[in-house]
Amino acid sequence: MPQAPTQDEVLSWFDTLSNWGRWGEDDTLGTLNLITPEKRRQAASLVRDGVSVSCSRVIPWRGVAMAGANPNITMAQSGERYVLGDEVPDPDFPGENALQWAGEQISLLFHGFIFTHIDGLGHVFFRGQMYNGRSAGLITTSEGAQVQTSDVMRDGIMSRGVLLDIARLRGVETLDPADGVYPEDLEAAEEAQGVRVEEGDVLLLRTGYGAQIEAAHAAGEEPPGEHSGFHVACMPWIRERGVALLGSDVVNDMSDRPYPKVRLPVHEIALVAMGLRLIDNAHLERLAEACAERNRWEFCFTLNPLRLERGTGSPANPIATL
C-alpha cells in the first residue's frame, strides 16, 4: 500500500516543488514554458489516423443532474414566431424583410465540479499569494483578475498528450472514491500501456467517474458526489517528470481531504507553487476507447481557452487527435 505523506510534508512542498522565479520574476506562463516549439512538432507527428476526440463534458440545457450549478440559459430570440407567420418589420431597415434568427445568452460558473474547464494561475491562492509570489489582492471584485489572466493562454495549448487509464489498470469501471491515485499507479499504468510521461506533456488521468456523470445525466439524476483523483503524493512525481498541464475526469483532487491546513492540496500546490494549470472535469471515456482500440496512449493534444481579459480560467473543450 503506498504511503501517504504527512501534512507537514505536504506543506513543505510549497517550497521544494516551487517554480517561483524559474522562468523569471515576471513569468505568467508557469509550466506552459515547458511546451517548446520542438514539443509542438512532436505532438503534430503523433497524428496518424486523423481522428479527433472531444475531452469535454456536455453543457446541458438544464436538469437536476447539474445540482446547483445549472447554466442560466435565456433565449434572446427563437424560431417559433416565424413558423407562426410573425414577420415584424425591422424599423432600422425599412422596406426590407426582417432577418429570421435565433440566439441565446448563457451564464455559468465554470469553476467547480461540473463543467470542463482550465484553471488559470489566478484561481487559487495559498497564504494570500498566487504563483510567483503575486498577491491575491490583485484579483478584485471590481476589476477581476489583473494578473495571471486567461488571456496569457491566448495562443492556445498544443503538446503531446498522454492518457493514463487507472480504472482500466485496476479492472474496474470507476475507482472507489477512497482509493486515490499514487505515483506507483501512474508508473504501473505507464508500463501496462507502453508509454512514458515526458517533460512538456499534458497528462490526463481517467478514474471512470466521467461514465457515472454521463449515466446520471441521461437518467436525469444527480451524480455521485464522492470520487477518486490524484493523491497529493503524486505532486513530486509530476514535478520531476516536467508535466506542463494536468487534467482528469474529476476535479483532480480526490474527495477525501485528510489535510486540514491544505483543503485542495493538488490545486494549491499545482497552481500556486508549481505554476501548473489544471483541466478539471474532463470527459475521457471516448478517448480511452479510442486509445485502447489502437493500443496507443499518446496523441496530439490541443486546447484553446477563451480570451477573457480578466478571467481566472476558461470553459474548455480539449481535443485529442490520434
C-alpha positions as CSV (number, residue, x, y, z in Angstrom):
1,M,0.0,0.0,0.0
2,P,1.5,3.4,-1.0
3,Q,2.4,5.7,1.9
4,A,0.5,8.9,2.1
5,P,2.6,12.0,3.1
6,T,2.1,13.8,6.3
7,Q,0.5,17.2,6.4
8,D,4.0,18.7,7.3
9,E,5.5,17.0,4.2
10,V,2.7,18.4,2.0
11,L,3.2,21.9,3.4
12,S,7.0,21.6,2.7
13,W,6.2,21.0,-1.0
14,F,5.1,24.6,-1.4
15,D,8.9,25.3,-1.1
16,T,10.6,22.2,-2.5
17,L,8.3,21.9,-5.6
18,S,8.1,25.6,-6.2
19,N,8.8,27.1,-9.7
20,W,8.8,30.7,-8.5
21,G,11.5,32.6,-10.3
22,R,12.4,29.6,-12.5
23,W,11.4,31.4,-15.7
24,G,11.9,34.9,-14.3
25,E,10.2,37.1,-11.8
26,D,7.7,38.4,-14.4
27,D,6.7,35.0,-15.7
28,T,3.0,34.2,-16.0
29,L,3.1,31.1,-18.1
30,G,4.4,28.7,-15.4
31,T,4.8,25.2,-16.6
32,L,3.5,26.0,-20.1
33,N,7.1,27.2,-20.7
34,L,7.9,23.5,-20.9
35,I,5.9,23.3,-24.2
36,T,8.6,24.2,-26.7
37,P,8.4,24.5,-30.5
38,E,10.0,21.1,-30.6
39,K,7.3,19.7,-28.3
40,R,4.6,21.0,-30.6
41,R,6.2,19.4,-33.6
42,Q,6.4,16.2,-31.7
43,A,2.7,16.5,-30.9
44,A,1.8,17.1,-34.6
45,S,3.8,14.0,-35.6
46,L,1.5,11.8,-33.4
47,V,-1.5,12.3,-35.7
48,R,-1.7,9.1,-37.7
49,D,-5.4,8.3,-38.2
50,G,-6.7,11.9,-38.2
51,V,-9.3,11.0,-35.6
52,S,-10.3,13.8,-33.2
53,V,-12.0,13.2,-29.8
54,S,-13.5,15.8,-27.6
55,C,-12.5,15.5,-23.9
56,S,-15.2,17.8,-22.6
57,R,-18.5,17.1,-20.8
58,V,-21.6,18.5,-22.5
59,I,-23.1,21.7,-21.0
60,P,-26.7,20.7,-20.6
61,W,-29.7,22.9,-21.2
62,R,-30.9,22.3,-17.7
63,G,-31.6,19.4,-15.3
64,V,-31.3,18.0,-11.8
65,A,-28.0,16.3,-12.7
66,M,-26.3,19.6,-12.6
67,A,-27.2,20.1,-8.9
68,G,-26.8,23.7,-8.0
69,A,-24.6,24.6,-11.0
70,N,-27.0,24.7,-13.9
71,P,-26.1,27.1,-16.6
72,N,-28.5,30.1,-16.9
73,I,-29.7,30.0,-20.5
74,T,-32.1,32.6,-21.9
75,M,-33.2,32.6,-25.5
76,A,-32.8,36.1,-26.8
77,Q,-34.7,35.0,-29.9
78,S,-36.2,31.7,-31.2
79,G,-37.7,30.4,-34.4
80,E,-41.2,29.8,-33.1
81,R,-42.5,33.2,-34.2
82,Y,-41.5,32.7,-37.8
83,V,-43.3,29.3,-38.0
84,L,-46.5,31.2,-36.9
85,G,-46.0,33.7,-39.7
86,D,-44.9,36.6,-37.5
87,E,-42.9,38.9,-39.7
88,V,-42.4,42.1,-37.7
89,P,-40.7,44.8,-39.8
90,D,-37.3,46.0,-38.6
91,P,-37.6,49.7,-38.0
92,D,-33.8,50.1,-38.6
93,F,-34.2,48.7,-42.1
94,P,-37.5,50.0,-43.6
95,G,-38.6,48.2,-46.7
96,E,-36.5,45.1,-46.1
97,N,-37.6,41.8,-44.9
98,A,-36.6,41.2,-41.3
99,L,-33.8,38.7,-40.6
100,Q,-35.1,35.5,-39.1
101,W,-32.7,34.4,-36.4
102,A,-32.3,32.7,-33.1
103,G,-29.7,33.1,-30.3
104,E,-29.2,32.5,-26.6
105,Q,-27.5,34.2,-23.7
106,I,-25.5,31.8,-21.4
107,S,-24.2,32.4,-17.9
108,L,-22.4,29.8,-15.9
109,L,-19.9,29.5,-13.0
110,F,-17.4,27.3,-14.8
111,H,-15.1,26.7,-11.8
112,G,-16.2,23.8,-9.6
113,F,-17.1,20.2,-10.0
114,I,-19.4,20.2,-13.1
115,F,-18.1,21.9,-16.2
116,T,-15.0,21.1,-18.1
117,H,-12.6,24.0,-17.7
118,I,-9.0,25.0,-17.3
119,D,-7.8,26.8,-14.1
120,G,-5.7,29.9,-14.6
121,L,-3.0,30.7,-12.1
122,G,-5.1,33.4,-10.5
123,H,-7.8,30.9,-9.5
124,V,-6.3,29.6,-6.2
125,F,-4.2,31.2,-3.5
126,F,-2.2,30.0,-0.6
127,R,-1.5,32.3,2.4
128,G,-2.6,35.2,0.3
129,Q,-0.3,34.6,-2.6
130,M,-0.5,33.1,-6.1
131,Y,2.1,31.8,-8.5
132,N,5.4,33.6,-8.5
133,G,4.7,35.4,-5.2
134,R,2.0,37.7,-6.5
135,S,-0.6,39.0,-4.1
136,A,-4.1,37.5,-4.0
137,G,-5.3,41.2,-3.7
138,L,-4.6,41.6,-7.5
139,I,-7.9,39.6,-8.1
140,T,-10.6,42.1,-7.2
141,T,-14.4,42.3,-7.2
142,S,-14.4,45.5,-9.4
143,E,-11.6,44.7,-11.8
144,G,-11.4,40.9,-11.9
145,A,-8.0,39.3,-12.5
146,Q,-5.4,41.9,-13.1
147,V,-2.6,39.4,-13.5
148,Q,-2.4,35.7,-14.4
149,T,-5.4,36.2,-16.7
150,S,-6.9,33.8,-19.2
151,D,-5.5,35.9,-22.0
152,V,-2.0,34.7,-21.1
153,M,-3.0,31.5,-22.9
154,R,-4.3,33.4,-26.0
155,D,-2.0,31.4,-28.4
156,G,-3.6,28.1,-27.3
157,I,-2.0,25.0,-25.9
158,M,-0.7,22.2,-28.1
159,S,1.5,19.4,-26.9
160,R,1.9,15.6,-26.6
161,G,-0.9,14.2,-24.5
162,V,-0.8,11.1,-22.5
163,L,-3.8,9.3,-21.0
164,L,-3.1,7.1,-18.0
165,D,-6.2,4.9,-17.5
166,I,-6.1,3.8,-13.9
167,A,-9.6,2.5,-13.9
168,R,-8.7,0.1,-16.7
169,L,-5.4,-0.8,-15.0
170,R,-7.3,-1.9,-11.9
171,G,-10.0,-3.7,-13.9
172,V,-12.9,-1.5,-12.6
173,E,-15.4,0.8,-14.3
174,T,-14.8,3.5,-11.7
175,L,-12.2,3.9,-9.0
176,D,-13.5,3.7,-5.4
177,P,-13.7,7.3,-4.0
178,A,-11.5,6.2,-1.1
179,D,-8.8,4.9,-3.4
180,G,-6.6,7.8,-4.5
181,V,-4.1,7.5,-7.4
182,Y,-0.5,7.4,-6.3
183,P,2.8,7.6,-8.2
184,E,3.0,3.8,-8.1
185,D,-0.3,3.7,-10.0
186,L,0.9,6.1,-12.6
187,E,4.1,4.1,-13.2
188,A,2.2,0.8,-13.4
189,A,-0.1,2.4,-16.0
190,E,2.8,3.6,-18.0
191,E,4.3,0.0,-18.0
192,A,0.9,-1.6,-18.9
193,Q,0.2,0.9,-21.7
194,G,3.7,1.1,-23.1
195,V,4.0,4.8,-22.7
196,R,6.1,7.2,-20.6
197,V,5.2,10.7,-19.4
198,E,7.9,13.2,-20.5
199,E,8.8,16.8,-20.0
200,G,6.3,19.2,-21.6
201,D,3.5,16.6,-21.8
202,V,-0.2,17.0,-21.0
203,L,-1.1,14.3,-18.5
204,L,-4.7,13.1,-18.3
205,L,-6.0,10.7,-15.7
206,R,-9.0,8.5,-16.1
207,T,-10.8,7.4,-12.9
208,G,-14.0,6.3,-14.7
209,Y,-16.1,9.0,-12.9
210,G,-17.0,10.5,-16.3
211,A,-19.1,7.5,-17.1
212,Q,-21.0,8.0,-13.9
213,I,-21.7,11.6,-14.8
214,E,-22.9,10.6,-18.2
215,A,-25.2,7.9,-16.9
216,A,-26.7,10.3,-14.2
217,H,-27.3,13.0,-16.8
218,A,-29.0,10.5,-19.2
219,A,-31.3,9.4,-16.3
220,G,-32.0,12.9,-15.1
221,E,-30.4,12.1,-11.8
222,E,-27.8,13.8,-9.6
223,P,-24.3,12.2,-10.0
224,P,-22.5,10.8,-7.0
225,G,-20.7,13.4,-5.0
226,E,-17.6,11.4,-4.0
227,H,-14.8,10.5,-6.3
228,S,-11.2,9.4,-6.6
229,G,-8.5,11.5,-8.1
230,F,-4.8,12.3,-7.9
231,H,-3.5,11.8,-4.4
232,V,-1.3,14.8,-3.4
233,A,1.5,12.2,-3.1
234,C,1.8,12.4,-6.9
235,M,3.0,16.0,-6.9
236,P,6.7,15.4,-6.6
237,W,6.5,12.8,-9.4
238,I,4.6,15.3,-11.6
239,R,7.2,18.0,-10.9
240,E,10.1,15.5,-11.6
241,R,8.6,14.4,-14.9
242,G,8.0,18.0,-16.0
243,V,4.3,17.8,-16.7
244,A,3.2,21.0,-18.5
245,L,-0.6,20.6,-18.0
246,L,-2.5,18.2,-15.7
247,G,-6.1,17.0,-16.1
248,S,-8.5,14.3,-15.1
249,D,-12.2,13.3,-15.3
250,V,-12.7,14.7,-11.8
251,V,-11.7,17.9,-10.2
252,N,-8.1,16.4,-10.0
253,D,-8.2,16.4,-6.2
254,M,-9.9,13.3,-4.7
255,S,-12.9,13.9,-2.4
256,D,-11.1,12.6,0.7
257,R,-9.4,15.6,2.3
258,P,-7.2,14.5,5.2
259,Y,-5.1,17.7,5.5
260,P,-7.0,20.4,7.4
261,K,-4.4,23.1,6.5
262,V,-4.5,22.3,2.8
263,R,-8.1,21.8,1.6
264,L,-7.4,21.1,-2.1
265,P,-3.7,20.1,-2.0
266,V,-3.3,19.2,-5.7
267,H,-4.9,22.5,-6.7
268,E,-2.9,24.6,-4.2
269,I,0.5,23.1,-4.9
270,A,0.0,22.8,-8.6
271,L,-1.4,26.3,-9.2
272,V,0.4,28.3,-6.5
273,A,3.7,26.6,-6.1
274,M,4.4,25.0,-9.5
275,G,2.5,27.3,-11.9
276,L,0.9,24.1,-13.2
277,R,-2.6,24.7,-14.7
278,L,-5.3,22.1,-14.3
279,I,-8.1,20.8,-16.5
280,D,-10.9,19.9,-14.2
281,N,-13.9,17.6,-15.1
282,A,-12.7,16.3,-18.5
283,H,-14.7,13.6,-20.2
284,L,-12.3,10.8,-21.0
285,E,-14.5,7.8,-21.8
286,R,-14.4,8.2,-25.6
287,L,-10.7,9.0,-25.6
288,A,-10.0,5.8,-23.5
289,E,-11.9,3.7,-26.0
290,A,-10.1,5.3,-29.0
291,C,-6.7,4.7,-27.3
292,A,-7.5,1.1,-26.3
293,E,-8.7,0.3,-29.8
294,R,-5.3,1.4,-31.2
295,N,-3.2,0.3,-28.2
296,R,-1.7,3.8,-28.4
297,W,-2.0,6.1,-25.4
298,E,-0.2,9.2,-26.7
299,F,-1.8,11.8,-29.0
300,C,-1.7,15.4,-30.2
301,F,-3.5,17.5,-27.5
302,T,-4.9,20.9,-28.2
303,L,-6.9,23.4,-26.1
304,N,-7.8,26.9,-27.0
305,P,-9.1,28.9,-23.9
306,L,-11.4,31.8,-24.4
307,R,-9.6,35.2,-24.4
308,L,-11.1,36.5,-21.2
309,E,-9.4,39.8,-20.5
310,R,-9.7,39.4,-16.7
311,G,-10.5,35.7,-16.4
312,T,-9.3,33.3,-13.8
313,G,-9.7,30.4,-16.2
314,S,-11.9,29.4,-19.0
315,P,-14.5,26.8,-20.0
316,A,-12.8,24.4,-22.3
317,N,-13.2,21.7,-25.0
318,P,-9.9,19.9,-25.0
319,I,-9.3,17.9,-28.2
320,A,-7.1,14.7,-28.6
321,T,-6.2,13.9,-32.2
322,L,-4.8,10.4,-32.9
